């Protein structure tokens, strides 16, 4: 699976936008954006939405990945079936 940092870097280059320009538009340092593109740092949900708008990416798709990464980091030492059970419990609780 391609990571969000790789997608941002490739799309930014494809659109002819420099790291400096994009960093300025979303209000972060170039060094931070560089780390995001190397998948060493993560954007906040607010910044991810802004980047998605600027680079014409599907925010909903990357919003889902954002939350999936959050859940994975919370349950990093748990088995996959336990993670899915928790997610399903949350979904079912909210749909009641």
MOPAC internal coordinates of N, CA, C and O (Angstrom, degrees):
PM7 1SCF
backbone

  N    0.0000 0     0.00 0     0.00 0    0    0    0
  C    1.4579 1     0.00 0     0.00 0    1    0    0
  C    1.5428 1   108.88 1     0.00 0    2    1    0
  O    1.2310 1   120.69 1   -47.23 1    3    2    1
  N    1.3053 1   116.28 1   132.77 1    3    2    1
  C    1.4564 1   121.08 1   178.44 1    5    3    2
  C    1.5174 1   109.12 1   -74.94 1    6    5    3
  O    1.2310 1   120.91 1   -45.85 1    7    6    5
  N    1.3183 1   115.87 1   134.15 1    7    6    5
  C    1.4631 1   120.44 1  -178.38 1    9    7    6
  C    1.5209 1   110.75 1   -84.35 1   10    9    7
  O    1.2310 1   121.47 1   -24.17 1   11   10    9
  N    1.3239 1   114.79 1   155.83 1   11   10    9
  C    1.4645 1   121.24 1  -175.23 1   13   11   10
  C    1.5341 1   112.50 1   -58.87 1   14   13   11
  O    1.2310 1   120.18 1   142.19 1   15   14   13
  N    1.3270 1   117.27 1   -37.81 1   15   14   13
  C    1.4703 1   120.03 1   178.80 1   17   15   14
  C    1.5180 1   111.90 1   -60.68 1   18   17   15
  O    1.2310 1   120.82 1   139.06 1   19   18   17
  N    1.3337 1   116.04 1   -40.94 1   19   18   17
  C    1.4680 1   120.73 1   178.15 1   21   19   18
  C    1.5265 1   110.88 1   -64.78 1   22   21   19
  O    1.2310 1   121.16 1   138.68 1   23   22   21
  N    1.3299 1   115.39 1   -41.32 1   23   22   21
  C    1.4678 1   120.38 1   179.79 1   25   23   22
  C    1.5199 1   110.70 1   -63.94 1   26   25   23
  O    1.2310 1   120.62 1   135.85 1   27   26   25
  N    1.3264 1   116.43 1   -44.15 1   27   26   25
  C    1.4744 1   120.70 1   178.92 1   29   27   26
  C    1.5211 1   109.79 1   -60.48 1   30   29   27
  O    1.2310 1   120.24 1   132.16 1   31   30   29
  N    1.3376 1   117.14 1   -47.84 1   31   30   29
  C    1.4676 1   121.03 1  -178.46 1   33   31   30
  C    1.5273 1   110.76 1   -60.51 1   34   33   31
  O    1.2310 1   120.30 1   130.69 1   35   34   33
  N    1.3275 1   117.04 1   -49.31 1   35   34   33
  C    1.4679 1   120.42 1  -178.04 1   37   35   34
  C    1.5288 1   111.95 1   -62.96 1   38   37   35
  O    1.2310 1   120.25 1   135.99 1   39   38   37
  N    1.3244 1   117.12 1   -44.01 1   39   38   37
  C    1.4721 1   121.05 1  -179.53 1   41   39   38
  C    1.5300 1   110.97 1   -67.21 1   42   41   39
  O    1.2310 1   120.68 1   140.14 1   43   42   41
  N    1.3382 1   116.31 1   -39.86 1   43   42   41
  C    1.4736 1   120.82 1   178.98 1   45   43   42
  C    1.5252 1   109.73 1   -60.96 1   46   45   43
  O    1.2310 1   120.60 1   134.09 1   47   46   45
  N    1.3293 1   116.46 1   -45.91 1   47   46   45
  C    1.4665 1   121.52 1   179.64 1   49   47   46
  C    1.5274 1   110.17 1   -64.65 1   50   49   47
  O    1.2310 1   120.92 1   135.22 1   51   50   49
  N    1.3296 1   115.85 1   -44.78 1   51   50   49
  C    1.4734 1   121.11 1   178.83 1   53   51   50
  C    1.5282 1   111.33 1   -56.87 1   54   53   51
  O    1.2310 1   120.49 1   143.01 1   55   54   53
  N    1.3340 1   116.68 1   -36.99 1   55   54   53
  C    1.4668 1   120.89 1  -178.39 1   57   55   54
  C    1.5284 1   112.69 1   -86.93 1   58   57   55
  O    1.2310 1   120.42 1   178.04 1   59   58   57
  N    1.3369 1   116.81 1    -1.96 1   59   58   57
  C    1.4612 1   120.29 1   177.79 1   61   59   58
  C    1.5195 1   113.79 1    73.20 1   62   61   59
  O    1.2310 1   120.37 1  -151.30 1   63   62   61
  N    1.3233 1   116.91 1    28.70 1   63   62   61
  C    1.4662 1   121.92 1   179.58 1   65   63   62
  C    1.5222 1   108.52 1  -102.21 1   66   65   63
  O    1.2310 1   120.42 1   -49.81 1   67   66   65
  N    1.3224 1   116.80 1   130.19 1   67   66   65
  C    1.4636 1   120.02 1   179.24 1   69   67   66
  C    1.5295 1   110.26 1   -77.25 1   70   69   67
  O    1.2310 1   121.04 1   -18.90 1   71   70   69
  N    1.3332 1   115.62 1   161.10 1   71   70   69
  C    1.4687 1   119.60 1   175.38 1   73   71   70
  C    1.5267 1   109.95 1   -59.59 1   74   73   71
  O    1.2310 1   120.91 1   139.90 1   75   74   73
  N    1.3144 1   115.87 1   -40.10 1   75   74   73
  C    1.4671 1   120.29 1  -179.38 1   77   75   74
  C    1.5240 1   111.26 1   -61.31 1   78   77   75
  O    1.2310 1   120.43 1   135.66 1   79   78   77
  N    1.3383 1   116.78 1   -44.34 1   79   78   77
  C    1.4682 1   121.01 1   179.05 1   81   79   78
  C    1.5266 1   111.52 1   -61.91 1   82   81   79
  O    1.2310 1   120.56 1   130.08 1   83   82   81
  N    1.3357 1   116.53 1   -49.92 1   83   82   81
  C    1.4503 1   120.24 1  -177.38 1   85   83   82
  C    1.5243 1   110.84 1   -64.78 1   86   85   83
  O    1.2310 1   120.59 1   137.16 1   87   86   85
  N    1.3158 1   116.47 1   -42.84 1   87   86   85
  C    1.4654 1   120.54 1   178.89 1   89   87   86
  C    1.5268 1   109.90 1   -58.52 1   90   89   87
  O    1.2310 1   120.57 1   136.23 1   91   90   89
  N    1.3213 1   116.52 1   -43.77 1   91   90   89
  C    1.4629 1   121.53 1   179.27 1   93   91   90
  C    1.5310 1   111.29 1   -63.45 1   94   93   91
  O    1.2310 1   120.32 1   138.68 1   95   94   93
  N    1.3200 1   117.00 1   -41.32 1   95   94   93
  C    1.4622 1   121.41 1  -177.77 1   97   95   94
  C    1.5237 1   112.68 1   -67.24 1   98   97   95
  O    1.2310 1   120.57 1   150.41 1   99   98   97
  N    1.3409 1   116.52 1   -29.59 1   99   98   97
  C    1.4653 1   118.15 1  -179.02 1  101   99   98
  C    1.5278 1   112.81 1  -103.46 1  102  101   99
  O    1.2310 1   120.55 1   179.30 1  103  102  101
  N    1.3366 1   116.56 1    -0.70 1  103  102  101
  C    1.4617 1   120.59 1   173.93 1  105  103  102
  C    1.5168 1   115.28 1    77.67 1  106  105  103
  O    1.2310 1   120.41 1  -141.36 1  107  106  105
  N    1.3461 1   116.82 1    38.64 1  107  106  105
  C    1.4622 1   120.81 1   175.56 1  109  107  106
  C    1.5237 1   109.12 1  -129.34 1  110  109  107
  O    1.2310 1   120.70 1   -15.39 1  111  110  109
  N    1.3176 1   116.27 1   164.61 1  111  110  109
  C    1.4605 1   121.07 1   175.14 1  113  111  110
  C    1.5219 1   110.22 1   -73.04 1  114  113  111
  O    1.2310 1   120.56 1   -27.69 1  115  114  113
  N    1.3107 1   116.53 1   152.31 1  115  114  113
  C    1.4595 1   121.75 1   177.49 1  117  115  114
  C    1.5292 1   109.73 1   -59.89 1  118  117  115
  O    1.2310 1   120.45 1   140.88 1  119  118  117
  N    1.3333 1   116.74 1   -39.12 1  119  118  117
  C    1.4693 1   119.46 1  -179.02 1  121  119  118
  C    1.5285 1   111.17 1   -63.09 1  122  121  119
  O    1.2310 1   120.40 1   143.94 1  123  122  121
  N    1.3365 1   116.83 1   -36.06 1  123  122  121
  C    1.4637 1   120.07 1   177.89 1  125  123  122
  C    1.5245 1   110.20 1   -67.88 1  126  125  123
  O    1.2310 1   120.15 1   134.70 1  127  126  125
  N    1.3293 1   117.32 1   -45.30 1  127  126  125
  C    1.4620 1   120.91 1   178.81 1  129  127  126
  C    1.5245 1   110.54 1   -61.12 1  130  129  127
  O    1.2310 1   120.43 1   140.83 1  131  130  129
  N    1.3117 1   116.79 1   -39.17 1  131  130  129
  C    1.4653 1   121.23 1   177.44 1  133  131  130
  C    1.5320 1   109.79 1   -58.73 1  134  133  131
  O    1.2310 1   120.02 1   137.08 1  135  134  133
  N    1.3208 1   117.57 1   -42.92 1  135  134  133
  C    1.4683 1   121.71 1   179.06 1  137  135  134
  C    1.5266 1   111.27 1   -68.48 1  138  137  135
  O    1.2310 1   120.28 1   145.45 1  139  138  137
  N    1.3211 1   117.07 1   -34.55 1  139  138  137
  C    1.4672 1   120.50 1   175.57 1  141  139  138
  C    1.5202 1   109.01 1   -63.01 1  142  141  139
  O    1.2310 1   120.38 1   133.66 1  143  142  141
  N    1.3282 1   116.89 1   -46.34 1  143  142  141
  C    1.4585 1   121.05 1  -178.58 1  145  143  142
  C    1.5260 1   112.29 1   -66.47 1  146  145  143
  O    1.2310 1   120.22 1   157.10 1  147  146  145
  N    1.3256 1   117.19 1   -22.90 1  147  146  145
  C    1.4696 1   121.61 1   175.76 1  149  147  146
  C    1.5306 1   111.12 1   -91.15 1  150  149  147
  O    1.2310 1   120.56 1  -175.62 1  151  150  149
  N    1.3304 1   116.54 1     4.38 1  151  150  149
  C    1.4653 1   123.61 1  -178.82 1  153  151  150
  C    1.5267 1   112.83 1    61.84 1  154  153  151
  O    1.2310 1   120.90 1  -149.57 1  155  154  153
  N    1.3313 1   115.88 1    30.43 1  155  154  153
  C    1.4653 1   121.08 1   177.25 1  157  155  154
  C    1.5268 1   111.23 1   -96.71 1  158  157  155
  O    1.2310 1   120.45 1   156.48 1  159  158  157
  N    1.3240 1   116.75 1   -23.52 1  159  158  157
  C    1.4729 1   123.20 1   177.77 1  161  159  158
  C    1.5134 1   108.09 1  -130.74 1  162  161  159
  O    1.2310 1   120.94 1   -19.54 1  163  162  161
  N    1.3305 1   115.80 1   160.46 1  163  162  161
  C    1.4664 1   121.50 1   179.30 1  165  163  162
  C    1.5228 1   109.52 1  -118.98 1  166  165  163
  O    1.2310 1   121.14 1   -34.14 1  167  166  165
  N    1.3164 1   115.43 1   145.86 1  167  166  165
  C    1.4578 1   121.61 1   175.24 1  169  167  166
  C    1.5229 1   109.71 1   -79.18 1  170  169  167
  O    1.2310 1   120.93 1   -28.25 1  171  170  169
  N    1.3219 1   115.82 1   151.75 1  171  170  169
  C    1.4636 1   119.47 1   169.95 1  173  171  170
  C    1.5206 1   107.39 1   -68.37 1  174  173  171
  O    1.2310 1   120.86 1   -17.05 1  175  174  173
  N    1.3139 1   115.95 1   162.95 1  175  174  173
  C    1.4662 1   120.00 1   179.27 1  177  175  174
  C    1.5274 1   110.51 1   -60.38 1  178  177  175
  O    1.2310 1   120.46 1   141.14 1  179  178  177
  N    1.3147 1   116.73 1   -38.86 1  179  178  177
  C    1.4718 1   121.42 1   178.69 1  181  179  178
  C    1.5312 1   111.17 1   -61.92 1  182  181  179
  O    1.2310 1   120.44 1   134.86 1  183  182  181
  N    1.3284 1   116.76 1   -45.14 1  183  182  181
  C    1.4752 1   120.83 1   179.66 1  185  183  182
  C    1.5204 1   110.92 1   -69.06 1  186  185  183
  O    1.2310 1   120.78 1   143.72 1  187  186  185
  N    1.3320 1   116.11 1   -36.28 1  187  186  185
  C    1.4613 1   119.96 1   177.80 1  189  187  186
  C    1.5234 1   110.87 1   -62.46 1  190  189  187
  O    1.2310 1   120.46 1   139.84 1  191  190  189
  N    1.3281 1   116.73 1   -40.16 1  191  190  189
  C    1.4608 1   120.67 1   177.17 1  193  191  190
  C    1.5230 1   110.90 1   -62.97 1  194  193  191
  O    1.2310 1   120.36 1   137.64 1  195  194  193
  N    1.3109 1   116.92 1   -42.36 1  195  194  193
  C    1.4609 1   122.05 1   179.63 1  197  195  194
  C    1.5311 1   110.96 1   -64.89 1  198  197  195
  O    1.2310 1   120.52 1   134.63 1  199  198  197
  N    1.3216 1   116.62 1   -45.37 1  199  198  197
  C    1.4660 1   120.84 1   178.30 1  201  199  198
  C    1.5256 1   109.89 1   -61.86 1  202  201  199
  O    1.2310 1   120.55 1   137.52 1  203  202  201
  N    1.3156 1   116.55 1   -42.48 1  203  202  201
  C    1.4678 1   120.79 1   179.41 1  205  203  202
  C    1.5235 1   110.72 1   -59.42 1  206  205  203
  O    1.2310 1   120.29 1   138.09 1  207  206  205
  N    1.3230 1   117.05 1   -41.91 1  207  206  205
  C    1.4663 1   121.58 1   178.82 1  209  207  206
  C    1.5295 1   110.54 1   -65.03 1  210  209  207
  O    1.2310 1   120.46 1   132.00 1  211  210  209
  N    1.3266 1   116.73 1   -48.00 1  211  210  209
  C    1.4668 1   121.61 1  -176.81 1  213  211  210
  C    1.5302 1   110.89 1   -63.41 1  214  213  211
  O    1.2310 1   120.89 1   137.19 1  215  214  213
  N    1.3501 1   115.90 1   -42.81 1  215  214  213
  C    1.4622 1   120.20 1  -175.80 1  217  215  214
  C    1.5365 1   113.23 1   -92.97 1  218  217  215
  O    1.2310 1   121.27 1  -175.03 1  219  218  217
  N    1.3422 1   115.18 1     4.97 1  219  218  217
  C    1.4677 1   120.98 1   179.02 1  221  219  218
  C    1.5342 1   111.81 1    56.51 1  222  221  219
  O    1.2310 1   121.50 1  -130.26 1  223  222  221
  N    1.3407 1   114.73 1    49.74 1  223  222  221
  C    1.4574 1   122.41 1   177.04 1  225  223  222
  C    1.5275 1   109.12 1  -106.23 1  226  225  223
  O    1.2310 1   120.46 1   -19.78 1  227  226  225
  N    1.3092 1   116.73 1   160.22 1  227  226  225
  C    1.4574 1   121.43 1   178.54 1  229  227  226
  C    1.5290 1   109.97 1   -76.31 1  230  229  227
  O    1.2310 1   120.46 1   -73.69 1  231  230  229
  N    1.3284 1   116.72 1   106.31 1  231  230  229
  C    1.4646 1   120.32 1  -179.10 1  233  231  230
  C    1.5197 1   111.28 1   -63.22 1  234  233  231
  O    1.2310 1   119.91 1   139.06 1  235  234  233
  N    1.3202 1   117.78 1   -40.94 1  235  234  233
  C    1.4603 1   120.64 1  -178.21 1  237  235  234
  C    1.5272 1   111.48 1   -57.80 1  238  237  235
  O    1.2310 1   120.79 1   136.16 1  239  238  237
  N    1.3258 1   116.09 1   -43.84 1  239  238  237
  C    1.4687 1   120.53 1   179.18 1  241  239  238
  C    1.5287 1   110.44 1   -59.69 1  242  241  239
  O    1.2310 1   120.19 1   132.92 1  243  242  241
  N    1.3185 1   117.24 1   -47.08 1  243  242  241
  C    1.4578 1   120.48 1  -175.70 1  245  243  242
  C    1.5262 1   111.61 1   -79.10 1  246  245  243
  O    1.2310 1   120.66 1   156.08 1  247  246  245
  N    1.3154 1   116.34 1   -23.92 1  247  246  245
  C    1.4695 1   119.84 1   173.52 1  249  247  246
  C    1.5314 1   109.01 1   -65.37 1  250  249  247
  O    1.2310 1   120.58 1   136.96 1  251  250  249
  N    1.3300 1   116.50 1   -43.04 1  251  250  249
  C    1.4587 1   120.36 1   177.09 1  253  251  250
  C    1.5238 1   111.07 1   -60.85 1  254  253  251
  O    1.2310 1   120.02 1   136.51 1  255  254  253
  N    1.3256 1   117.57 1   -43.49 1  255  254  253
  C    1.4667 1   121.43 1   177.68 1  257  255  254
  C    1.5229 1   111.37 1   -64.23 1  258  257  255
  O    1.2310 1   120.68 1   142.86 1  259  258  257
  N    1.3308 1   116.30 1   -37.14 1  259  258  257
  C    1.4647 1   121.49 1   177.72 1  261  259  258
  C    1.5348 1   110.11 1   -57.44 1  262  261  259
  O    1.2310 1   120.99 1   130.58 1  263  262  261
  N    1.3282 1   115.72 1   -49.42 1  263  262  261
  C    1.4625 1   119.50 1  -179.16 1  265  263  262
  C    1.5195 1   111.78 1   -70.23 1  266  265  263
  O    1.2310 1   120.15 1   144.48 1  267  266  265
  N    1.3007 1   117.33 1   -35.52 1  267  266  265
  C    1.4613 1   120.17 1   176.92 1  269  267  266
  C    1.5274 1   110.18 1   -61.47 1  270  269  267
  O    1.2310 1   120.31 1   136.86 1  271  270  269
  N    1.3467 1   117.02 1   -43.14 1  271  270  269
  C    1.4683 1   121.05 1   177.23 1  273  271  270
  C    1.5266 1   111.22 1   -62.48 1  274  273  271
  O    1.2310 1   120.77 1   140.09 1  275  274  273
  N    1.3292 1   116.14 1   -39.91 1  275  274  273
  C    1.4714 1   120.25 1   178.00 1  277  275  274
  C    1.5255 1   110.65 1   -60.56 1  278  277  275
  O    1.2310 1   120.91 1   132.50 1  279  278  277
  N    1.3303 1   115.87 1   -47.50 1  279  278  277
  C    1.4579 1   120.59 1  -179.81 1  281  279  278
  C    1.5246 1   110.32 1   -62.96 1  282  281  279
  O    1.2310 1   120.55 1   137.46 1  283  282  281
  N    1.3226 1   116.55 1   -42.54 1  283  282  281
  C    1.4648 1   119.62 1   178.36 1  285  283  282
  C    1.5179 1   111.88 1   -60.88 1  286  285  283
  O    1.2310 1   120.15 1   140.18 1  287  286  285
  N    1.3287 1   117.32 1   -39.82 1  287  286  285
  C    1.4604 1   119.13 1  -179.68 1  289  287  286
  C    1.5288 1   111.46 1   -69.10 1  290  289  287
  O    1.2310 1   120.16 1   146.29 1  291  290  289
  N    1.3264 1   117.31 1   -33.71 1  291  290  289
  C    1.4682 1   121.04 1   178.23 1  293  291  290
  C    1.5257 1   110.30 1   -68.58 1  294  293  291
  O    1.2310 1   120.89 1   138.03 1  295  294  293
  N    1.3297 1   115.91 1   -41.97 1  295  294  293
  C    1.4589 1   121.41 1  -175.33 1  297  295  294
  C    1.5344 1   112.25 1  -108.37 1  298  297  295
  O    1.2310 1   120.27 1  -146.54 1  299  298  297
  N    1.3271 1   117.08 1    33.46 1  299  298  297
  C    1.4638 1   120.31 1  -173.06 1  301  299  298
  C    1.5316 1   113.70 1   -59.84 1  302  301  299
  O    1.2310 1   119.86 1   154.61 1  303  302  301
  N    1.3160 1   117.86 1   -25.39 1  303  302  301
  C    1.4658 1   120.32 1  -178.55 1  305  303  302
  C    1.5274 1   113.11 1   -98.52 1  306  305  303
  O    1.2310 1   120.46 1  -172.30 1  307  306  305
  N    1.3148 1   116.73 1     7.70 1  307  306  305
  C    1.4716 1   121.28 1  -178.61 1  309  307  306
  C    1.5286 1   110.54 1  -100.89 1  310  309  307
  O    1.2310 1   121.13 1   -20.34 1  311  310  309
  N    1.3085 1   115.44 1   159.66 1  311  310  309
  C    1.4650 1   121.05 1   177.40 1  313  311  310
  C    1.5279 1   109.64 1   -74.61 1  314  313  311
  O    1.2310 1   121.26 1   -25.91 1  315  314  313
  N    1.3399 1   115.20 1   154.09 1  315  314  313
  C    1.4624 1   121.19 1  -177.79 1  317  315  314
  C    1.5343 1   112.23 1   -57.34 1  318  317  315
  O    1.2310 1   120.02 1   138.03 1  319  318  317
  N    1.3310 1   117.57 1   -41.97 1  319  318  317
  C    1.4661 1   119.12 1  -177.42 1  321  319  318
  C    1.5244 1   111.67 1   -64.40 1  322  321  319
  O    1.2310 1   120.27 1   148.75 1  323  322  321
  N    1.3308 1   117.10 1   -31.25 1  323  322  321
  C    1.4659 1   120.15 1   176.62 1  325  323  322
  C    1.5264 1   110.29 1   -68.88 1  326  325  323
  O    1.2310 1   120.30 1   137.81 1  327  326  325
  N    1.3365 1   117.04 1   -42.19 1  327  326  325
  C    1.4689 1   121.16 1   177.82 1  329  327  326
  C    1.5278 1   110.27 1   -57.63 1  330  329  327
  O    1.2310 1   120.86 1   133.19 1  331  330  329
  N    1.3285 1   115.95 1   -46.81 1  331  330  329
  C    1.4652 1   120.11 1  -178.56 1  333  331  330
  C    1.5222 1   111.58 1   -66.55 1  334  333  331
  O    1.2310 1   120.50 1   144.85 1  335  334  333
  N    1.3302 1   116.66 1   -35.15 1  335  334  333
  C    1.4548 1   119.78 1   177.44 1  337  335  334
  C    1.5421 1   110.13 1   -62.75 1  338  337  335
  O    1.2310 1   120.58 1   135.57 1  339  338  337
  N    1.3169 1   116.49 1   -44.43 1  339  338  337
  C    1.4690 1   121.13 1   179.11 1  341  339  338
  C    1.5249 1   110.42 1   -63.05 1  342  341  339
  O    1.2310 1   120.43 1   134.48 1  343  342  341
  N    1.3142 1   116.78 1   -45.52 1  343  342  341
  C    1.4708 1   120.52 1   179.51 1  345  343  342
  C    1.5232 1   110.14 1   -60.99 1  346  345  343
  O    1.2310 1   120.30 1   134.62 1  347  346  345
  N    1.3158 1   117.02 1   -45.38 1  347  346  345
  C    1.4701 1   120.38 1   179.02 1  349  347  346
  C    1.5184 1   111.75 1   -63.24 1  350  349  347
  O    1.2310 1   120.06 1   141.59 1  351  350  349
  N    1.3132 1   117.48 1   -38.41 1  351  350  349
  C    1.4609 1   120.74 1   176.88 1  353  351  350
  C    1.5318 1   111.42 1   -62.24 1  354  353  351
  O    1.2310 1   120.74 1   139.28 1  355  354  353
  N    1.3093 1   116.18 1   -40.72 1  355  354  353
  C    1.4719 1   121.03 1   178.44 1  357  355  354
  C    1.5233 1   110.09 1   -64.75 1  358  357  355
  O    1.2310 1   120.89 1   133.83 1  359  358  357
  N    1.3315 1   115.91 1   -46.17 1  359  358  357
  C    1.4739 1   120.81 1   179.75 1  361  359  358
  C    1.5230 1   110.24 1   -60.91 1  362  361  359
  O    1.2310 1   120.63 1   131.13 1  363  362  361
  N    1.3227 1   116.41 1   -48.87 1  363  362  361
  C    1.4731 1   120.34 1  -178.45 1  365  363  362
  C    1.5140 1   112.02 1   -63.69 1  366  365  363
  O    1.2310 1   120.26 1   142.28 1  367  366  365
  N    1.3215 1   117.11 1   -37.72 1  367  366  365
  C    1.4635 1   120.61 1   179.02 1  369  367  366
  C    1.5264 1   110.60 1   -64.26 1  370  369  367
  O    1.2310 1   120.44 1   141.37 1  371  370  369
  N    1.3229 1   116.77 1   -38.63 1  371  370  369
  C    1.4698 1   120.65 1  -178.92 1  373  371  370
  C    1.5153 1   112.87 1   -76.79 1  374  373  371
  O    1.2310 1   119.94 1   160.99 1  375  374  373
  N    1.3273 1   117.72 1   -19.01 1  375  374  373
  C    1.4639 1   121.21 1  -179.51 1  377  375  374
  C    1.5169 1   112.70 1   -94.00 1  378  377  375
  O    1.2310 1   120.03 1   179.15 1  379  378  377
  N    1.3138 1   117.54 1    -0.85 1  379  378  377
  C    1.4732 1   120.84 1  -177.37 1  381  379  378
  C    1.5088 1   110.34 1   -78.30 1  382  381  379
  O    1.2310 1   120.10 1   180.00 1  383  382  381

